[in-house]
């Protein structure tokens, strides 16, 4: 059997709560994370890194980050894997930094970079306090350009919570990364081979500046990309992604975790009005 050169696991939109209880009265997000970790550890997958791509806590509570770290990092040690944490719109920077990055004094964007087996992973904080759509500052883009000025042996995987591509789900589309053309300008001619994002709660793919974009499924629940007319629907369908490097190719695969009860089924126009009000765009 042909094995990949290395494998990354993306765990996105875990939405962990600080204590026991069901999200939307339906989803046990802690149980979903445990199940995903158990599935990975029980497999023959040789994992180089775990990429946690935002909305790690449901409401930014410090206890939720401690709970998540207590699950993820022991598993990473057993797997011999690196861990990358990226901020999402449900995360809170002060608690995120203190509990996951051991940086209680930091307040700025949580951008990071590391290299594993010759593959560089760059995580950008696309969150903006008080907002649910995504944004990258000029300072972040300058930092990214400096980081990418030096190439890595196996190239670079870029991580951001907010997808820099459209979505067929109208609410997700409104809450995507703003100004993705600015990011595209920085990425042109660099060694970035794949952009990995979450946020949408549905799997998808696209491209930015000719670079493939992978939108990974959520561990909390899944949003229906083809709902009944006039509805926006989500079900307790959890999933994660494996990202395999095979020489010159990178393959992203959605891994279903469960299928359970519906999370919501609401009027599309009403939900769109609510999101428009949050974003301030009509």
Buried (B, 14 or more C-beta within 10 A) or exposed (E): EEEBBBBBBBBBBBBBBBEEEEBBEBBBBBEBBEBBBEBBEEEEBEBBBBBBBBBBBBEBBBBBBBBBBEBBBEBBEEBEBBBBBBBBBBBBBBBBBBBBBEBEEBEEBBBBBEBBEEBBBBBBBBBBEEBBBBBBBEEBBEBBEEBBEEEBEBBBBBBBBBBBBEBEBBBBBBBBBBEBEBBBEBBEEBBBBBBBBBBBBBBBBBEBBEBBBBBBBBBBBBBBBEBEEEEBBBBBBBBBBBBBBEEEEBBBEBBEBBEBEBBBEBEBEEBBEEBBEBBEEE
